[in-house]
Amino acid sequence: MTPFYYLILFLCTSVFGCVMGAYFGTVDYRVRHDEPLITADCYCPACRHRLPLLHQIPILSWIVLKGRCRFCSEPIPVRYPLIEGGFLLFYGVSFLLLWRHPLVLAAAWYLFFTLLLLLRCQGHYRSALKGWSIFAGYHLLFSALLLILLSALSAG
């Protein structure tokens, strides 16, 4: 595999990890507050104002908004960009270490978010199972795409 394709796959995997971190933060909050996991909108927990898409970009939105809600100026907890960054780091490093073993890589991702979700669900297992199902669906799609791309690049 050429370094260019390797870099593209690494970046895509890292961004995917960051997005999964953002979703994990949402699931974590909603599971602990008995709120629906799937809704049409994301909102500020303080003022409940619907957040536009530009305010939902992992890590970058928190930096641009200076850690505050644009609508009510309440602080956005620093744990959100830390979670997103942690996922970005884990997915990026795991890709660097395991890209030649994509099934092991996918299993590491599943194990990672499963353990985190179980640790954070605080007894809300039914909601956590729904969150896990959604994570699993995203990972199945991304893992299948990654497997196809790695197979194509290895053959070519």
KOLLUM-160499 format. One line per field, with one value per atom (N, C-alpha, C): residue number from 1; residue in three letters; atom name; x negated, y, z negated. Coordinates in steps of 0.02 Angstrom, whole numbers, plus 50000, padded with zeros to 5 digits. Last residue first. Layout:
i <- [NUM; ...]
aa <- [ALA; ...]
at <- [CA; ...]
c1 <- [X; ...]
c2 <- [Y; ...]
c3 <- [Z; ...]
***
This chain:
i <- [156; 156; 156; 155; 155; 155; 154; 154; 154; 153; 153; 153; 152; 152; 152; 151; 151; 151; 150; 150; 150; 149; 149; 149; 148; 148; 148; 147; 147; 147; 146; 146; 146; 145; 145; 145; 144; 144; 144; 143; 143; 143; 142; 142; 142; 141; 141; 141; 140; 140; 140; 139; 139; 139; 138; 138; 138; 137; 137; 137; 136; 136; 136; 135; 135; 135; 134; 134; 134; 133; 133; 133; 132; 132; 132; 131; 131; 131; 130; 130; 130; 129; 129; 129; 128; 128; 128; 127; 127; 127; 126; 126; 126; 125; 125; 125; 124; 124; 124; 123; 123; 123; 122; 122; 122; 121; 121; 121; 120; 120; 120; 119; 119; 119; 118; 118; 118; 117; 117; 117; 116; 116; 116; 115; 115; 115; 114; 114; 114; 113; 113; 113; 112; 112; 112; 111; 111; 111; 110; 110; 110; 109; 109; 109; 108; 108; 108; 107; 107; 107; 106; 106; 106; 105; 105; 105; 104; 104; 104; 103; 103; 103; 102; 102; 102; 101; 101; 101; 100; 100; 100; 99; 99; 99; 98; 98; 98; 97; 97; 97; 96; 96; 96; 95; 95; 95; 94; 94; 94; 93; 93; 93; 92; 92; 92; 91; 91; 91; 90; 90; 90; 89; 89; 89; 88; 88; 88; 87; 87; 87; 86; 86; 86; 85; 85; 85; 84; 84; 84; 83; 83; 83; 82; 82; 82; 81; 81; 81; 80; 80; 80; 79; 79; 79; 78; 78; 78; 77; 77; 77; 76; 76; 76; 75; 75; 75; 74; 74; 74; 73; 73; 73; 72; 72; 72; 71; 71; 71; 70; 70; 70; 69; 69; 69; 68; 68; 68; 67; 67; 67; 66; 66; 66; 65; 65; 65; 64; 64; 64; 63; 63; 63; 62; 62; 62; 61; 61; 61; 60; 60; 60; 59; 59; 59; 58; 58; 58; 57; 57; 57; 56; 56; 56; 55; 55; 55; 54; 54; 54; 53; 53; 53; 52; 52; 52; 51; 51; 51; 50; 50; 50; 49; 49; 49; 48; 48; 48; 47; 47; 47; 46; 46; 46; 45; 45; 45; 44; 44; 44; 43; 43; 43; 42; 42; 42; 41; 41; 41; 40; 40; 40; 39; 39; 39; 38; 38; 38; 37; 37; 37; 36; 36; 36; 35; 35; 35; 34; 34; 34; 33; 33; 33; 32; 32; 32; 31; 31; 31; 30; 30; 30; 29; 29; 29; 28; 28; 28; 27; 27; 27; 26; 26; 26; 25; 25; 25; 24; 24; 24; 23; 23; 23; 22; 22; 22; 21; 21; 21; 20; 20; 20; 19; 19; 19; 18; 18; 18; 17; 17; 17; 16; 16; 16; 15; 15; 15; 14; 14; 14; 13; 13; 13; 12; 12; 12; 11; 11; 11; 10; 10; 10; 9; 9; 9; 8; 8; 8; 7; 7; 7; 6; 6; 6; 5; 5; 5; 4; 4; 4; 3; 3; 3; 2; 2; 2; 1; 1; 1]
aa <- [GLY; GLY; GLY; ALA; ALA; ALA; SER; SER; SER; LEU; LEU; LEU; ALA; ALA; ALA; SER; SER; SER; LEU; LEU; LEU; LEU; LEU; LEU; ILE; ILE; ILE; LEU; LEU; LEU; LEU; LEU; LEU; LEU; LEU; LEU; ALA; ALA; ALA; SER; SER; SER; PHE; PHE; PHE; LEU; LEU; LEU; LEU; LEU; LEU; HIS; HIS; HIS; TYR; TYR; TYR; GLY; GLY; GLY; ALA; ALA; ALA; PHE; PHE; PHE; ILE; ILE; ILE; SER; SER; SER; TRP; TRP; TRP; GLY; GLY; GLY; LYS; LYS; LYS; LEU; LEU; LEU; ALA; ALA; ALA; SER; SER; SER; ARG; ARG; ARG; TYR; TYR; TYR; HIS; HIS; HIS; GLY; GLY; GLY; GLN; GLN; GLN; CYS; CYS; CYS; ARG; ARG; ARG; LEU; LEU; LEU; LEU; LEU; LEU; LEU; LEU; LEU; LEU; LEU; LEU; LEU; LEU; LEU; THR; THR; THR; PHE; PHE; PHE; PHE; PHE; PHE; LEU; LEU; LEU; TYR; TYR; TYR; TRP; TRP; TRP; ALA; ALA; ALA; ALA; ALA; ALA; ALA; ALA; ALA; LEU; LEU; LEU; VAL; VAL; VAL; LEU; LEU; LEU; PRO; PRO; PRO; HIS; HIS; HIS; ARG; ARG; ARG; TRP; TRP; TRP; LEU; LEU; LEU; LEU; LEU; LEU; LEU; LEU; LEU; PHE; PHE; PHE; SER; SER; SER; VAL; VAL; VAL; GLY; GLY; GLY; TYR; TYR; TYR; PHE; PHE; PHE; LEU; LEU; LEU; LEU; LEU; LEU; PHE; PHE; PHE; GLY; GLY; GLY; GLY; GLY; GLY; GLU; GLU; GLU; ILE; ILE; ILE; LEU; LEU; LEU; PRO; PRO; PRO; TYR; TYR; TYR; ARG; ARG; ARG; VAL; VAL; VAL; PRO; PRO; PRO; ILE; ILE; ILE; PRO; PRO; PRO; GLU; GLU; GLU; SER; SER; SER; CYS; CYS; CYS; PHE; PHE; PHE; ARG; ARG; ARG; CYS; CYS; CYS; ARG; ARG; ARG; GLY; GLY; GLY; LYS; LYS; LYS; LEU; LEU; LEU; VAL; VAL; VAL; ILE; ILE; ILE; TRP; TRP; TRP; SER; SER; SER; LEU; LEU; LEU; ILE; ILE; ILE; PRO; PRO; PRO; ILE; ILE; ILE; GLN; GLN; GLN; HIS; HIS; HIS; LEU; LEU; LEU; LEU; LEU; LEU; PRO; PRO; PRO; LEU; LEU; LEU; ARG; ARG; ARG; HIS; HIS; HIS; ARG; ARG; ARG; CYS; CYS; CYS; ALA; ALA; ALA; PRO; PRO; PRO; CYS; CYS; CYS; TYR; TYR; TYR; CYS; CYS; CYS; ASP; ASP; ASP; ALA; ALA; ALA; THR; THR; THR; ILE; ILE; ILE; LEU; LEU; LEU; PRO; PRO; PRO; GLU; GLU; GLU; ASP; ASP; ASP; HIS; HIS; HIS; ARG; ARG; ARG; VAL; VAL; VAL; ARG; ARG; ARG; TYR; TYR; TYR; ASP; ASP; ASP; VAL; VAL; VAL; THR; THR; THR; GLY; GLY; GLY; PHE; PHE; PHE; TYR; TYR; TYR; ALA; ALA; ALA; GLY; GLY; GLY; MET; MET; MET; VAL; VAL; VAL; CYS; CYS; CYS; GLY; GLY; GLY; PHE; PHE; PHE; VAL; VAL; VAL; SER; SER; SER; THR; THR; THR; CYS; CYS; CYS; LEU; LEU; LEU; PHE; PHE; PHE; LEU; LEU; LEU; ILE; ILE; ILE; LEU; LEU; LEU; TYR; TYR; TYR; TYR; TYR; TYR; PHE; PHE; PHE; PRO; PRO; PRO; THR; THR; THR; MET; MET; MET]
at <- [N; CA; C; N; CA; C; N; CA; C; N; CA; C; N; CA; C; N; CA; C; N; CA; C; N; CA; C; N; CA; C; N; CA; C; N; CA; C; N; CA; C; N; CA; C; N; CA; C; N; CA; C; N; CA; C; N; CA; C; N; CA; C; N; CA; C; N; CA; C; N; CA; C; N; CA; C; N; CA; C; N; CA; C; N; CA; C; N; CA; C; N; CA; C; N; CA; C; N; CA; C; N; CA; C; N; CA; C; N; CA; C; N; CA; C; N; CA; C; N; CA; C; N; CA; C; N; CA; C; N; CA; C; N; CA; C; N; CA; C; N; CA; C; N; CA; C; N; CA; C; N; CA; C; N; CA; C; N; CA; C; N; CA; C; N; CA; C; N; CA; C; N; CA; C; N; CA; C; N; CA; C; N; CA; C; N; CA; C; N; CA; C; N; CA; C; N; CA; C; N; CA; C; N; CA; C; N; CA; C; N; CA; C; N; CA; C; N; CA; C; N; CA; C; N; CA; C; N; CA; C; N; CA; C; N; CA; C; N; CA; C; N; CA; C; N; CA; C; N; CA; C; N; CA; C; N; CA; C; N; CA; C; N; CA; C; N; CA; C; N; CA; C; N; CA; C; N; CA; C; N; CA; C; N; CA; C; N; CA; C; N; CA; C; N; CA; C; N; CA; C; N; CA; C; N; CA; C; N; CA; C; N; CA; C; N; CA; C; N; CA; C; N; CA; C; N; CA; C; N; CA; C; N; CA; C; N; CA; C; N; CA; C; N; CA; C; N; CA; C; N; CA; C; N; CA; C; N; CA; C; N; CA; C; N; CA; C; N; CA; C; N; CA; C; N; CA; C; N; CA; C; N; CA; C; N; CA; C; N; CA; C; N; CA; C; N; CA; C; N; CA; C; N; CA; C; N; CA; C; N; CA; C; N; CA; C; N; CA; C; N; CA; C; N; CA; C; N; CA; C; N; CA; C; N; CA; C; N; CA; C; N; CA; C; N; CA; C; N; CA; C; N; CA; C; N; CA; C; N; CA; C; N; CA; C; N; CA; C; N; CA; C; N; CA; C; N; CA; C; N; CA; C; N; CA; C; N; CA; C; N; CA; C; N; CA; C; N; CA; C; N; CA; C; N; CA; C; N; CA; C; N; CA; C; N; CA; C; N; CA; C; N; CA; C; N; CA; C; N; CA; C; N; CA; C; N; CA; C; N; CA; C; N; CA; C]
c1 <- [50196; 50173; 50105; 50221; 50221; 50190; 50221; 50171; 50165; 50329; 50262; 50207; 50434; 50421; 50351; 50423; 50416; 50400; 50447; 50383; 50371; 50580; 50525; 50457; 50647; 50649; 50591; 50621; 50599; 50597; 50686; 50613; 50586; 50819; 50787; 50711; 50835; 50843; 50809; 50815; 50769; 50774; 50926; 50858; 50808; 51034; 51027; 50955; 51004; 51010; 51001; 51009; 50946; 50948; 51146; 51096; 51030; 51195; 51214; 51165; 51137; 51121; 51138; 51201; 51128; 51109; 51331; 51317; 51243; 51310; 51335; 51321; 51273; 51224; 51246; 51394; 51335; 51283; 51469; 51489; 51431; 51397; 51400; 51422; 51422; 51353; 51352; 51557; 51537; 51466; 51539; 51583; 51565; 51456; 51433; 51475; 51420; 51470; 51454; 51313; 51374; 51428; 51217; 51242; 51309; 51145; 51219; 51252; 51006; 51040; 51116; 50966; 50940; 50980; 51029; 51049; 51025; 50957; 51030; 51054; 50828; 50843; 50917; 50848; 50826; 50841; 50889; 50932; 50913; 50781; 50842; 50890; 50683; 50672; 50737; 50740; 50724; 50717; 50745; 50806; 50795; 50607; 50654; 50718; 50560; 50534; 50581; 50626; 50642; 50618; 50562; 50634; 50654; 50432; 50444; 50518; 50453; 50431; 50444; 50485; 50535; 50518; 50367; 50428; 50482; 50216; 50262; 50330; 50147; 50137; 50182; 50178; 50208; 50198; 50135; 50172; 50198; 50068; 50042; 50072; 50143; 50071; 50043; 50269; 50259; 50185; 50242; 50259; 50252; 50219; 50164; 50180; 50350; 50291; 50234; 50432; 50444; 50383; 50375; 50379; 50387; 50389; 50323; 50324; 50528; 50486; 50417; 50562; 50583; 50540; 50504; 50484; 50502; 50576; 50504; 50477; 50701; 50692; 50619; 50670; 50695; 50684; 50633; 50585; 50606; 50749; 50692; 50638; 50824; 50846; 50788; 50763; 50761; 50781; 50786; 50726; 50722; 50956; 50905; 50846; 50986; 50993; 50938; 51059; 51001; 51020; 51185; 51166; 51105; 51233; 51166; 51146; 51344; 51355; 51289; 51296; 51362; 51372; 51174; 51183; 51248; 51097; 51154; 51163; 50917; 50981; 51035; 50788; 50814; 50880; 50769; 50733; 50763; 50816; 50865; 50834; 50699; 50726; 50774; 50691; 50637; 50664; 50809; 50795; 50742; 50792; 50846; 50833; 50682; 50676; 50730; 50737; 50678; 50677; 50856; 50817; 50752; 50981; 50918; 50874; 51095; 51089; 51026; 51117; 51100; 51090; 51158; 51092; 51070; 51293; 51240; 51170; 51364; 51354; 51295; 51455; 51389; 51385; 51593; 51570; 51504; 51585; 51588; 51560; 51577; 51616; 51625; 51492; 51549; 51596; 51410; 51429; 51492; 51385; 51417; 51441; 51423; 51384; 51419; 51452; 51471; 51423; 51490; 51447; 51461; 51638; 51595; 51548; 51712; 51696; 51643; 51646; 51692; 51670; 51609; 51615; 51668; 51617; 51551; 51554; 51715; 51711; 51642; 51654; 51681; 51675; 51599; 51660; 51694; 51476; 51533; 51598; 51386; 51386; 51445; 51413; 51426; 51432; 51370; 51440; 51458; 51230; 51273; 51346; 51192; 51177; 51223; 51231; 51263; 51252; 51142; 51215; 51251; 51019; 51035; 51110; 51030; 51025; 51043; 51028; 51089; 51088; 50896; 50950; 51015; 50832; 50824; 50878; 50866; 50892; 50885; 50790; 50863; 50896; 50663; 50684; 50760; 50662; 50656; 50680; 50667; 50721; 50720; 50542; 50602; 50663; 50463; 50458; 50520; 50499; 50510; 50509; 50454; 50525; 50543; 50315; 50354; 50429; 50285; 50271; 50314; 50320; 50356; 50346; 50224; 50295; 50336; 50104; 50119; 50194; 50117; 50111; 50130; 50112; 50174; 50175; 49978; 50035; 50100; 49894; 49902; 49962; 49972; 49932; 49944; 49958; 50000; 49955]
c2 <- [49770; 49813; 49836; 49701; 49663; 49704; 49802; 49748; 49709; 49879; 49908; 49855; 49789; 49816; 49844; 49768; 49711; 49736; 49898; 49866; 49807; 49916; 49959; 49928; 49814; 49816; 49857; 49854; 49788; 49787; 49980; 49975; 49908; 49939; 49983; 49979; 49864; 49832; 49873; 49964; 49907; 49872; 50048; 50073; 50016; 49957; 49991; 50014; 49920; 49869; 49901; 50043; 50008; 49953; 50074; 50119; 50083; 49962; 49974; 50019; 49983; 49923; 49932; 50101; 50099; 50040; 50047; 50101; 50104; 49954; 49932; 49984; 50037; 49989; 49966; 50102; 50140; 50095; 49991; 50028; 50068; 49960; 49911; 49944; 50072; 50060; 50010; 50053; 50110; 50099; 49939; 49936; 49993; 49978; 49930; 49928; 50078; 50089; 50043; 50065; 50026; 50034; 50154; 50161; 50127; 50167; 50164; 50167; 50166; 50229; 50224; 50035; 50070; 50134; 50008; 49971; 50006; 50097; 50105; 50068; 50044; 50112; 50122; 49915; 49923; 49993; 49953; 49912; 49920; 50022; 50060; 50020; 49914; 49979; 50014; 49810; 49799; 49866; 49873; 49850; 49842; 49896; 49952; 49932; 49764; 49811; 49870; 49717; 49688; 49734; 49794; 49802; 49775; 49737; 49809; 49822; 49607; 49621; 49695; 49631; 49599; 49611; 49689; 49728; 49697; 49691; 49641; 49675; 49799; 49737; 49681; 49893; 49900; 49838; 49904; 49843; 49846; 50024; 49960; 49899; 50123; 50119; 50051; 50097; 50088; 50080; 50133; 50063; 50049; 50270; 50227; 50154; 50311; 50323; 50277; 50270; 50243; 50253; 50345; 50271; 50242; 50478; 50450; 50374; 50488; 50502; 50469; 50463; 50416; 50425; 50578; 50511; 50458; 50680; 50673; 50605; 50654; 50652; 50643; 50674; 50609; 50602; 50809; 50759; 50688; 50874; 50870; 50821; 50837; 50820; 50821; 50887; 50814; 50795; 51018; 51000; 50925; 51069; 51033; 51011; 51230; 51161; 51122; 51359; 51320; 51251; 51464; 51416; 51377; 51547; 51561; 51516; 51521; 51539; 51556; 51508; 51535; 51557; 51450; 51514; 51548; 51380; 51378; 51447; 51369; 51396; 51387; 51346; 51306; 51330; 51428; 51443; 51407; 51394; 51424; 51441; 51334; 51395; 51431; 51220; 51271; 51337; 51154; 51173; 51227; 51130; 51174; 51198; 51039; 51105; 51153; 50922; 50960; 51031; 50885; 50864; 50905; 50993; 50966; 50948; 51058; 50988; 50955; 51180; 51177; 51106; 51156; 51185; 51184; 51114; 51066; 51093; 51197; 51189; 51141; 51136; 51156; 51146; 51200; 51155; 51181; 51230; 51258; 51208; 51197; 51153; 51181; 51257; 51297; 51259; 51143; 51197; 51234; 51055; 51029; 51085; 51098; 51118; 51091; 50962; 51023; 51037; 50884; 50889; 50957; 50808; 50864; 50851; 50694; 50732; 50785; 50558; 50614; 50651; 50421; 50444; 50498; 50406; 50406; 50433; 50497; 50456; 50462; 50496; 50531; 50485; 50469; 50435; 50474; 50517; 50561; 50533; 50420; 50438; 50483; 50421; 50361; 50379; 50551; 50533; 50470; 50547; 50597; 50573; 50439; 50439; 50486; 50486; 50426; 50424; 50596; 50606; 50547; 50532; 50584; 50596; 50451; 50420; 50471; 50547; 50510; 50476; 50588; 50637; 50600; 50467; 50497; 50548; 50454; 50404; 50430; 50560; 50563; 50513; 50509; 50572; 50579; 50396; 50389; 50451; 50459; 50414; 50405; 50520; 50562; 50520; 50403; 50449; 50494; 50350; 50312; 50357; 50452; 50434; 50395; 50447; 50507; 50492; 50316; 50336; 50397; 50325; 50279; 50296; 50422; 50435; 50390; 50352; 50415; 50431; 50246; 50232; 50294; 50316; 50281; 50264; 50366; 50412; 50378; 50254; 50297; 50344; 50110; 50170; 50213; 49942; 50000; 50062]
c3 <- [50266; 50321; 50313; 50151; 50214; 50270; 50057; 50051; 50116; 50096; 50098; 50093; 50075; 50141; 50147; 49936; 49982; 50053; 49890; 49876; 49922; 49936; 49960; 49948; 49865; 49939; 49966; 49733; 49758; 49834; 49731; 49720; 49746; 49749; 49798; 49792; 49632; 49698; 49752; 49536; 49539; 49606; 49561; 49570; 49577; 49534; 49599; 49611; 49402; 49454; 49523; 49336; 49343; 49395; 49344; 49374; 49386; 49270; 49340; 49376; 49145; 49183; 49257; 49104; 49114; 49159; 49092; 49140; 49156; 48991; 49056; 49110; 48885; 48912; 48981; 48863; 48884; 48915; 48819; 48879; 48907; 48704; 48759; 48824; 48628; 48650; 48707; 48601; 48643; 48670; 48519; 48578; 48627; 48413; 48463; 48526; 48314; 48367; 48426; 48226; 48215; 48267; 48282; 48214; 48204; 48401; 48404; 48336; 48401; 48392; 48386; 48423; 48365; 48350; 48544; 48485; 48421; 48627; 48618; 48556; 48618; 48596; 48583; 48675; 48605; 48579; 48805; 48763; 48689; 48857; 48842; 48800; 48854; 48825; 48808; 48930; 48860; 48823; 49056; 49023; 48948; 49079; 49076; 49039; 49082; 49031; 49023; 49196; 49130; 49074; 49294; 49283; 49214; 49279; 49270; 49255; 49314; 49246; 49230; 49448; 49404; 49331; 49501; 49495; 49451; 49487; 49459; 49448; 49526; 49565; 49542; 49430; 49496; 49539; 49296; 49318; 49389; 49267; 49242; 49275; 49330; 49343; 49322; 49271; 49343; 49359; 49139; 49154; 49228; 49158; 49136; 49151; 49201; 49241; 49223; 49095; 49162; 49206; 48988; 48986; 49056; 49035; 49020; 49021; 49045; 49103; 49094; 48911; 48963; 49026; 48854; 48833; 48884; 48917; 48929; 48909; 48861; 48933; 48951; 48725; 48748; 48823; 48733; 48709; 48730; 48774; 48821; 48798; 48652; 48720; 48769; 48538; 48549; 48620; 48523; 48560; 48573; 48544; 48506; 48550; 48591; 48615; 48580; 48493; 48513; 48538; 48567; 48515; 48539; 48665; 48638; 48580; 48739; 48668; 48632; 48872; 48859; 48787; 48880; 48914; 48894; 48739; 48784; 48816; 48736; 48710; 48763; 48781; 48727; 48697; 48891; 48829; 48768; 49012; 48966; 48898; 49062; 49094; 49047; 48976; 48979; 49006; 49005; 48936; 48934; 49141; 49118; 49048; 49139; 49170; 49146; 49069; 49046; 49074; 49196; 49138; 49130; 49235; 49262; 49203; 49199; 49181; 49208; 49249; 49178; 49154; 49378; 49368; 49296; 49359; 49377; 49365; 49213; 49286; 49299; 49077; 49102; 49177; 48989; 49042; 49070; 48816; 48883; 48933; 48683; 48726; 48797; 48594; 48619; 48665; 48553; 48508; 48531; 48657; 48597; 48550; 48821; 48763; 48701; 48935; 48901; 48843; 49090; 49032; 49001; 49159; 49145; 49087; 49174; 49235; 49221; 49079; 49088; 49151; 48992; 49061; 49063; 48856; 48888; 48959; 48738; 48798; 48831; 48567; 48625; 48686; 48438; 48463; 48519; 48408; 48394; 48420; 48449; 48378; 48359; 48587; 48548; 48474; 48622; 48628; 48590; 48597; 48564; 48565; 48681; 48610; 48572; 48807; 48779; 48703; 48818; 48821; 48789; 48813; 48764; 48760; 48927; 48861; 48806; 49026; 49016; 48947; 49010; 49003; 48989; 49040; 48974; 48960; 49173; 49126; 49054; 49221; 49227; 49179; 49194; 49163; 49165; 49276; 49204; 49167; 49401; 49381; 49305; 49396; 49397; 49377; 49400; 49343; 49339; 49525; 49464; 49402; 49609; 49608; 49544; 49581; 49567; 49563; 49626; 49557; 49538; 49761; 49718; 49644; 49800; 49808; 49763; 49772; 49737; 49741; 49864; 49793; 49752; 49982; 49964; 49890; 49972; 49981; 49959; 49966; 49907; 49912; 50042; 50046; 49984; 50000; 50000; 50000]
***
